Amino acid sequence: MNVIDLPDPSTRGLYEEAISRYAAIVKSRAVGVHRLGDVRYPGLCDIDLLVVVEHEGLDNRYFFSALRRLPQRFHRLFLHEPFVLPAWSLRVLRYTTHRARKLIAGRDVLKPYTSSDEPAERWCRMLASYCSCAGFVSRTRSS
């Protein structure tokens, strides 16, 4: 078995510093900056952020980039860039599994949007979870 990129021990404080520094950098152009989920296992968990913007800017990809805007020491905490959504598209949040949302900066514009709990949506989530687990088992067996 090959192990690549062992987890680095980290502190919850480093995560909080990265999140607050990021919010301070981007809040001038954000309606709201939200953390999605929680950091249960520092060093294993990544930071998931959702930024709501009023307008789609041509430079949003760069302006809201955590990897371009934050110092290198925080980069390992982000497995992907923050999600940037225009305010008019927030209804898509009905189809996400991110339930634990915490406002970091700006206005809490996500509050009215809760995840759908309709039977069809629950089936979709269950099948997506099954596919994800099946893929993980397959990759684990082959390695």
mmCIF file of the C-alpha atoms, coordinates in Angstrom:
data_MODEL
# 
_entry.id   MODEL 
# 
loop_
_atom_site.group_PDB 
_atom_site.id 
_atom_site.type_symbol 
_atom_site.label_atom_id 
_atom_site.label_alt_id 
_atom_site.label_comp_id 
_atom_site.label_asym_id 
_atom_site.label_entity_id 
_atom_site.label_seq_id 
_atom_site.pdbx_PDB_ins_code 
_atom_site.Cartn_x 
_atom_site.Cartn_y 
_atom_site.Cartn_z 
_atom_site.occupancy 
_atom_site.B_iso_or_equiv 
_atom_site.pdbx_formal_charge 
_atom_site.auth_seq_id 
_atom_site.auth_comp_id 
_atom_site.auth_asym_id 
_atom_site.auth_atom_id 
_atom_site.pdbx_PDB_model_num 
ATOM 1   C CA . MET A 1 1   ? 0.000   0.000  0.000   1.00 0.00 ? 1   MET A CA 1 
ATOM 2   C CA . ASN A 1 2   ? 1.338   3.430  -0.941  1.00 0.00 ? 2   ASN A CA 1 
ATOM 3   C CA . VAL A 1 3   ? 0.669   6.389  1.304   1.00 0.00 ? 3   VAL A CA 1 
ATOM 4   C CA . ILE A 1 4   ? 1.082   9.845  -0.167  1.00 0.00 ? 4   ILE A CA 1 
ATOM 5   C CA . ASP A 1 5   ? 0.840   13.137 1.736   1.00 0.00 ? 5   ASP A CA 1 
ATOM 6   C CA . LEU A 1 6   ? 0.375   12.010 5.297   1.00 0.00 ? 6   LEU A CA 1 
ATOM 7   C CA . PRO A 1 7   ? -1.847  14.366 7.313   1.00 0.00 ? 7   PRO A CA 1 
ATOM 8   C CA . ASP A 1 8   ? -0.029  17.174 9.087   1.00 0.00 ? 8   ASP A CA 1 
ATOM 9   C CA . PRO A 1 9   ? -0.926  17.749 12.710  1.00 0.00 ? 9   PRO A CA 1 
ATOM 10  C CA . SER A 1 10  ? -2.723  21.043 12.936  1.00 0.00 ? 10  SER A CA 1 
ATOM 11  C CA . THR A 1 11  ? -4.635  23.132 15.431  1.00 0.00 ? 11  THR A CA 1 
ATOM 12  C CA . ARG A 1 12  ? -8.182  24.384 15.305  1.00 0.00 ? 12  ARG A CA 1 
ATOM 13  C CA . GLY A 1 13  ? -6.691  27.846 15.797  1.00 0.00 ? 13  GLY A CA 1 
ATOM 14  C CA . LEU A 1 14  ? -4.868  27.653 12.461  1.00 0.00 ? 14  LEU A CA 1 
ATOM 15  C CA . TYR A 1 15  ? -8.159  26.860 10.725  1.00 0.00 ? 15  TYR A CA 1 
ATOM 16  C CA . GLU A 1 16  ? -9.919  29.746 12.472  1.00 0.00 ? 16  GLU A CA 1 
ATOM 17  C CA . GLU A 1 17  ? -7.081  32.122 11.544  1.00 0.00 ? 17  GLU A CA 1 
ATOM 18  C CA . ALA A 1 18  ? -7.215  31.069 7.886   1.00 0.00 ? 18  ALA A CA 1 
ATOM 19  C CA . ILE A 1 19  ? -10.992 31.516 7.768   1.00 0.00 ? 19  ILE A CA 1 
ATOM 20  C CA . SER A 1 20  ? -10.990 34.932 9.460   1.00 0.00 ? 20  SER A CA 1 
ATOM 21  C CA . ARG A 1 21  ? -8.077  36.215 7.339   1.00 0.00 ? 21  ARG A CA 1 
ATOM 22  C CA . TYR A 1 22  ? -9.791  35.058 4.168   1.00 0.00 ? 22  TYR A CA 1 
ATOM 23  C CA . ALA A 1 23  ? -13.072 36.736 5.159   1.00 0.00 ? 23  ALA A CA 1 
ATOM 24  C CA . ALA A 1 24  ? -11.268 39.982 5.951   1.00 0.00 ? 24  ALA A CA 1 
ATOM 25  C CA . ILE A 1 25  ? -9.645  39.962 2.500   1.00 0.00 ? 25  ILE A CA 1 
ATOM 26  C CA . VAL A 1 26  ? -12.807 39.311 0.460   1.00 0.00 ? 26  VAL A CA 1 
ATOM 27  C CA . LYS A 1 27  ? -15.610 40.895 2.498   1.00 0.00 ? 27  LYS A CA 1 
ATOM 28  C CA . SER A 1 28  ? -15.476 44.152 0.520   1.00 0.00 ? 28  SER A CA 1 
ATOM 29  C CA . ARG A 1 29  ? -17.005 42.340 -2.497  1.00 0.00 ? 29  ARG A CA 1 
ATOM 30  C CA . ALA A 1 30  ? -19.008 39.648 -0.742  1.00 0.00 ? 30  ALA A CA 1 
ATOM 31  C CA . VAL A 1 31  ? -22.610 39.769 0.371   1.00 0.00 ? 31  VAL A CA 1 
ATOM 32  C CA . GLY A 1 32  ? -21.795 36.948 2.787   1.00 0.00 ? 32  GLY A CA 1 
ATOM 33  C CA . VAL A 1 33  ? -18.968 34.558 3.593   1.00 0.00 ? 33  VAL A CA 1 
ATOM 34  C CA . HIS A 1 34  ? -20.077 31.268 5.141   1.00 0.00 ? 34  HIS A CA 1 
ATOM 35  C CA . ARG A 1 35  ? -18.224 28.237 6.449   1.00 0.00 ? 35  ARG A CA 1 
ATOM 36  C CA . LEU A 1 36  ? -19.840 24.969 5.429   1.00 0.00 ? 36  LEU A CA 1 
ATOM 37  C CA . GLY A 1 37  ? -19.516 22.066 7.812   1.00 0.00 ? 37  GLY A CA 1 
ATOM 38  C CA . ASP A 1 38  ? -17.153 21.899 10.743  1.00 0.00 ? 38  ASP A CA 1 
ATOM 39  C CA . VAL A 1 39  ? -13.519 21.103 11.373  1.00 0.00 ? 39  VAL A CA 1 
ATOM 40  C CA . ARG A 1 40  ? -13.907 17.971 13.465  1.00 0.00 ? 40  ARG A CA 1 
ATOM 41  C CA . TYR A 1 41  ? -10.425 16.618 12.884  1.00 0.00 ? 41  TYR A CA 1 
ATOM 42  C CA . PRO A 1 42  ? -7.775  19.333 12.459  1.00 0.00 ? 42  PRO A CA 1 
ATOM 43  C CA . GLY A 1 43  ? -5.091  18.068 10.109  1.00 0.00 ? 43  GLY A CA 1 
ATOM 44  C CA . LEU A 1 44  ? -7.545  15.771 8.291   1.00 0.00 ? 44  LEU A CA 1 
ATOM 45  C CA . CYS A 1 45  ? -10.449 18.113 7.542   1.00 0.00 ? 45  CYS A CA 1 
ATOM 46  C CA . ASP A 1 46  ? -10.359 20.811 4.914   1.00 0.00 ? 46  ASP A CA 1 
ATOM 47  C CA . ILE A 1 47  ? -11.990 24.230 4.921   1.00 0.00 ? 47  ILE A CA 1 
ATOM 48  C CA . ASP A 1 48  ? -15.202 24.546 2.930   1.00 0.00 ? 48  ASP A CA 1 
ATOM 49  C CA . LEU A 1 49  ? -16.313 28.131 2.296   1.00 0.00 ? 49  LEU A CA 1 
ATOM 50  C CA . LEU A 1 50  ? -19.215 29.586 0.353   1.00 0.00 ? 50  LEU A CA 1 
ATOM 51  C CA . VAL A 1 51  ? -19.028 33.195 -0.783  1.00 0.00 ? 51  VAL A CA 1 
ATOM 52  C CA . VAL A 1 52  ? -22.190 34.905 -1.983  1.00 0.00 ? 52  VAL A CA 1 
ATOM 53  C CA . VAL A 1 53  ? -21.655 37.810 -4.371  1.00 0.00 ? 53  VAL A CA 1 
ATOM 54  C CA . GLU A 1 54  ? -24.014 40.409 -5.774  1.00 0.00 ? 54  GLU A CA 1 
ATOM 55  C CA . HIS A 1 55  ? -22.498 40.401 -9.262  1.00 0.00 ? 55  HIS A CA 1 
ATOM 56  C CA . GLU A 1 56  ? -20.539 37.939 -11.332 1.00 0.00 ? 56  GLU A CA 1 
ATOM 57  C CA . GLY A 1 57  ? -17.175 39.604 -11.885 1.00 0.00 ? 57  GLY A CA 1 
ATOM 58  C CA . LEU A 1 58  ? -14.694 38.581 -14.538 1.00 0.00 ? 58  LEU A CA 1 
ATOM 59  C CA . ASP A 1 59  ? -11.997 38.441 -11.873 1.00 0.00 ? 59  ASP A CA 1 
ATOM 60  C CA . ASN A 1 60  ? -14.045 36.585 -9.214  1.00 0.00 ? 60  ASN A CA 1 
ATOM 61  C CA . ARG A 1 61  ? -11.989 33.456 -9.790  1.00 0.00 ? 61  ARG A CA 1 
ATOM 62  C CA . TYR A 1 62  ? -8.849  35.306 -8.745  1.00 0.00 ? 62  TYR A CA 1 
ATOM 63  C CA . PHE A 1 63  ? -10.257 37.784 -6.221  1.00 0.00 ? 63  PHE A CA 1 
ATOM 64  C CA . PHE A 1 64  ? -11.956 35.025 -4.198  1.00 0.00 ? 64  PHE A CA 1 
ATOM 65  C CA . SER A 1 65  ? -9.125  32.507 -4.516  1.00 0.00 ? 65  SER A CA 1 
ATOM 66  C CA . ALA A 1 66  ? -7.905  31.332 -1.101  1.00 0.00 ? 66  ALA A CA 1 
ATOM 67  C CA . LEU A 1 67  ? -4.753  29.897 -2.661  1.00 0.00 ? 67  LEU A CA 1 
ATOM 68  C CA . ARG A 1 68  ? -3.822  33.186 -4.318  1.00 0.00 ? 68  ARG A CA 1 
ATOM 69  C CA . ARG A 1 69  ? -4.884  35.526 -1.519  1.00 0.00 ? 69  ARG A CA 1 
ATOM 70  C CA . LEU A 1 70  ? -3.730  33.726 1.640   1.00 0.00 ? 70  LEU A CA 1 
ATOM 71  C CA . PRO A 1 71  ? -0.160  33.009 2.749   1.00 0.00 ? 71  PRO A CA 1 
ATOM 72  C CA . GLN A 1 72  ? 1.329   29.634 1.790   1.00 0.00 ? 72  GLN A CA 1 
ATOM 73  C CA . ARG A 1 73  ? 1.061   28.226 5.331   1.00 0.00 ? 73  ARG A CA 1 
ATOM 74  C CA . PHE A 1 74  ? -2.754  28.071 4.977   1.00 0.00 ? 74  PHE A CA 1 
ATOM 75  C CA . HIS A 1 75  ? -2.849  26.383 1.560   1.00 0.00 ? 75  HIS A CA 1 
ATOM 76  C CA . ARG A 1 76  ? -2.833  22.825 2.919   1.00 0.00 ? 76  ARG A CA 1 
ATOM 77  C CA . LEU A 1 77  ? -6.110  23.548 4.729   1.00 0.00 ? 77  LEU A CA 1 
ATOM 78  C CA . PHE A 1 78  ? -7.936  24.081 1.398   1.00 0.00 ? 78  PHE A CA 1 
ATOM 79  C CA . LEU A 1 79  ? -8.472  21.034 -0.814  1.00 0.00 ? 79  LEU A CA 1 
ATOM 80  C CA . HIS A 1 80  ? -10.398 23.277 -3.214  1.00 0.00 ? 80  HIS A CA 1 
ATOM 81  C CA . GLU A 1 81  ? -11.174 26.949 -3.666  1.00 0.00 ? 81  GLU A CA 1 
ATOM 82  C CA . PRO A 1 82  ? -14.160 28.537 -1.914  1.00 0.00 ? 82  PRO A CA 1 
ATOM 83  C CA . PHE A 1 83  ? -17.458 28.167 -3.748  1.00 0.00 ? 83  PHE A CA 1 
ATOM 84  C CA . VAL A 1 84  ? -18.594 31.511 -5.193  1.00 0.00 ? 84  VAL A CA 1 
ATOM 85  C CA . LEU A 1 85  ? -22.302 31.889 -5.959  1.00 0.00 ? 85  LEU A CA 1 
ATOM 86  C CA . PRO A 1 86  ? -24.203 34.909 -7.205  1.00 0.00 ? 86  PRO A CA 1 
ATOM 87  C CA . ALA A 1 87  ? -27.069 35.859 -4.876  1.00 0.00 ? 87  ALA A CA 1 
ATOM 88  C CA . TRP A 1 88  ? -29.680 35.113 -7.571  1.00 0.00 ? 88  TRP A CA 1 
ATOM 89  C CA . SER A 1 89  ? -28.663 31.410 -7.634  1.00 0.00 ? 89  SER A CA 1 
ATOM 90  C CA . LEU A 1 90  ? -29.033 30.512 -3.963  1.00 0.00 ? 90  LEU A CA 1 
ATOM 91  C CA . ARG A 1 91  ? -32.050 28.306 -4.575  1.00 0.00 ? 91  ARG A CA 1 
ATOM 92  C CA . VAL A 1 92  ? -29.589 25.564 -5.632  1.00 0.00 ? 92  VAL A CA 1 
ATOM 93  C CA . LEU A 1 93  ? -28.765 25.161 -1.942  1.00 0.00 ? 93  LEU A CA 1 
ATOM 94  C CA . ARG A 1 94  ? -31.902 23.024 -1.642  1.00 0.00 ? 94  ARG A CA 1 
ATOM 95  C CA . TYR A 1 95  ? -29.882 20.274 -3.334  1.00 0.00 ? 95  TYR A CA 1 
ATOM 96  C CA . THR A 1 96  ? -26.760 20.305 -1.220  1.00 0.00 ? 96  THR A CA 1 
ATOM 97  C CA . THR A 1 97  ? -25.839 18.209 1.770   1.00 0.00 ? 97  THR A CA 1 
ATOM 98  C CA . HIS A 1 98  ? -24.123 21.119 3.536   1.00 0.00 ? 98  HIS A CA 1 
ATOM 99  C CA . ARG A 1 99  ? -26.365 21.714 6.524   1.00 0.00 ? 99  ARG A CA 1 
ATOM 100 C CA . ALA A 1 100 ? -23.998 23.188 9.126   1.00 0.00 ? 100 ALA A CA 1 
ATOM 101 C CA . ARG A 1 101 ? -23.512 26.726 7.809   1.00 0.00 ? 101 ARG A CA 1 
ATOM 102 C CA . LYS A 1 102 ? -21.870 29.451 9.835   1.00 0.00 ? 102 LYS A CA 1 
ATOM 103 C CA . LEU A 1 103 ? -21.782 33.111 8.847   1.00 0.00 ? 103 LEU A CA 1 
ATOM 104 C CA . ILE A 1 104 ? -18.218 34.455 8.925   1.00 0.00 ? 104 ILE A CA 1 
ATOM 105 C CA . ALA A 1 105 ? -18.685 37.919 7.386   1.00 0.00 ? 105 ALA A CA 1 
ATOM 106 C CA . GLY A 1 106 ? -21.450 39.956 5.780   1.00 0.00 ? 106 GLY A CA 1 
ATOM 107 C CA . ARG A 1 107 ? -25.157 39.111 5.834   1.00 0.00 ? 107 ARG A CA 1 
ATOM 108 C CA . ASP A 1 108 ? -26.674 35.693 6.441   1.00 0.00 ? 108 ASP A CA 1 
ATOM 109 C CA . VAL A 1 109 ? -28.391 35.318 3.080   1.00 0.00 ? 109 VAL A CA 1 
ATOM 110 C CA . LEU A 1 110 ? -28.370 31.506 3.298   1.00 0.00 ? 110 LEU A CA 1 
ATOM 111 C CA . LYS A 1 111 ? -30.801 31.300 6.207   1.00 0.00 ? 111 LYS A CA 1 
ATOM 112 C CA . PRO A 1 112 ? -33.985 30.987 4.094   1.00 0.00 ? 112 PRO A CA 1 
ATOM 113 C CA . TYR A 1 113 ? -32.503 28.126 2.054   1.00 0.00 ? 113 TYR A CA 1 
ATOM 114 C CA . THR A 1 114 ? -32.738 24.706 3.668   1.00 0.00 ? 114 THR A CA 1 
ATOM 115 C CA . SER A 1 115 ? -31.857 21.378 2.109   1.00 0.00 ? 115 SER A CA 1 
ATOM 116 C CA . SER A 1 116 ? -34.714 19.539 0.488   1.00 0.00 ? 116 SER A CA 1 
ATOM 117 C CA . ASP A 1 117 ? -35.945 16.534 2.407   1.00 0.00 ? 117 ASP A CA 1 
ATOM 118 C CA . GLU A 1 118 ? -38.306 15.299 -0.287  1.00 0.00 ? 118 GLU A CA 1 
ATOM 119 C CA . PRO A 1 119 ? -38.242 11.530 -0.916  1.00 0.00 ? 119 PRO A CA 1 
ATOM 120 C CA . ALA A 1 120 ? -36.789 11.916 -4.430  1.00 0.00 ? 120 ALA A CA 1 
ATOM 121 C CA . GLU A 1 121 ? -33.943 14.052 -3.088  1.00 0.00 ? 121 GLU A CA 1 
ATOM 122 C CA . ARG A 1 122 ? -33.207 11.554 -0.298  1.00 0.00 ? 122 ARG A CA 1 
ATOM 123 C CA . TRP A 1 123 ? -33.045 8.752  -2.895  1.00 0.00 ? 123 TRP A CA 1 
ATOM 124 C CA . CYS A 1 124 ? -30.637 10.803 -5.019  1.00 0.00 ? 124 CYS A CA 1 
ATOM 125 C CA . ARG A 1 125 ? -28.376 11.443 -2.015  1.00 0.00 ? 125 ARG A CA 1 
ATOM 126 C CA . MET A 1 126 ? -28.449 7.778  -1.021  1.00 0.00 ? 126 MET A CA 1 
ATOM 127 C CA . LEU A 1 127 ? -27.529 6.653  -4.557  1.00 0.00 ? 127 LEU A CA 1 
ATOM 128 C CA . ALA A 1 128 ? -24.766 9.259  -4.782  1.00 0.00 ? 128 ALA A CA 1 
ATOM 129 C CA . SER A 1 129 ? -23.375 8.036  -1.443  1.00 0.00 ? 129 SER A CA 1 
ATOM 130 C CA . TYR A 1 130 ? -23.537 4.447  -2.649  1.00 0.00 ? 130 TYR A CA 1 
ATOM 131 C CA . CYS A 1 131 ? -21.640 5.322  -5.854  1.00 0.00 ? 131 CYS A CA 1 
ATOM 132 C CA . SER A 1 132 ? -19.029 7.217  -3.885  1.00 0.00 ? 132 SER A CA 1 
ATOM 133 C CA . CYS A 1 133 ? -18.531 4.325  -1.448  1.00 0.00 ? 133 CYS A CA 1 
ATOM 134 C CA . ALA A 1 134 ? -18.454 1.757  -4.264  1.00 0.00 ? 134 ALA A CA 1 
ATOM 135 C CA . GLY A 1 135 ? -15.764 3.769  -6.036  1.00 0.00 ? 135 GLY A CA 1 
ATOM 136 C CA . PHE A 1 136 ? -13.730 4.039  -2.844  1.00 0.00 ? 136 PHE A CA 1 
ATOM 137 C CA . VAL A 1 137 ? -13.975 0.284  -2.219  1.00 0.00 ? 137 VAL A CA 1 
ATOM 138 C CA . SER A 1 138 ? -12.955 -0.448 -5.799  1.00 0.00 ? 138 SER A CA 1 
ATOM 139 C CA . ARG A 1 139 ? -9.913  1.854  -5.634  1.00 0.00 ? 139 ARG A CA 1 
ATOM 140 C CA . THR A 1 140 ? -8.924  0.422  -2.242  1.00 0.00 ? 140 THR A CA 1 
ATOM 141 C CA . ARG A 1 141 ? -9.151  -3.167 -3.496  1.00 0.00 ? 141 ARG A CA 1 
ATOM 142 C CA . SER A 1 142 ? -7.084  -2.407 -6.595  1.00 0.00 ? 142 SER A CA 1 
ATOM 143 C CA . SER A 1 143 ? -4.309  -0.780 -4.581  1.00 0.00 ? 143 SER A CA 1 
# 
